[in-house]
């Protein structure tokens, strides 16, 4: 008799039963929205605590919105009192770090894609930065507090909790997790977004704006364009449960 084979269902990745994780998508200078989500998360934690908690910011804290400086002030204050907080680096943080280090080749593109608002939040004139690019790095370093610069330079590219991997942009399909290129973690789009492969982990990411959170077999996308829409989204993973919190759009 011929054996019958059934295609295996893809694995359902979940956190351990005693672990809860919140991931917050791209903040992009909206301190007001981040404060709202922090308050909601704190209320949930107080009402129904877990032995192990994680709170992950998926990067792109800065640019586009009106208060990049305020966002970094807020997360630094939060990190000082909340050991569960992990702050990941996105491509916008990577661009600013490059400028702080004196490499001005993408100064114009950074300003165009949201750096103008970031610079203004530190009291800088974006037009003056662009008019004298040879002085831009010094002006940025003088205006941005040392604690902010240290934070930006130290942001990791990924955070793993069990079988869930939190990153800003995504991963390179077919490459082992521990061999991923940091550039891909912050910048990748189509090779990752088009992939239906089982990566061996569930990837939670931002970077690419979606109209509403998307749940795929191998990834969950939660960048809902907060700077433009007013909708900042958080994913809550609680054991096998998946649900979303969001500010009003």
VENQUIKA-V989909 format. One record per helix or strand of 3 or more residues. SS is the DSSP state (hx for helix, st for strand). FROM is the first residue (numbers start at 1). TO is the last residue. If there is no record, write none. Layout:
ss->SS from->FROM to->TO
ss->SS from->FROM to->TO
//
This chain:
ss->st from->19 to->24
ss->hx from->31 to->47
ss->st from->52 to->57
ss->hx from->68 to->81
ss->st from->85 to->88
ss->hx from->91 to->100
ss->hx from->107 to->121
ss->hx from->126 to->131
ss->hx from->133 to->143
ss->hx from->146 to->154
ss->st from->158 to->161
ss->st from->164 to->167
ss->hx from->177 to->179
ss->hx from->182 to->187
ss->hx from->190 to->193
ss->st from->202 to->205
ss->st from->219 to->221
ss->hx from->226 to->229
ss->st from->233 to->238
ss->st from->241 to->246
//
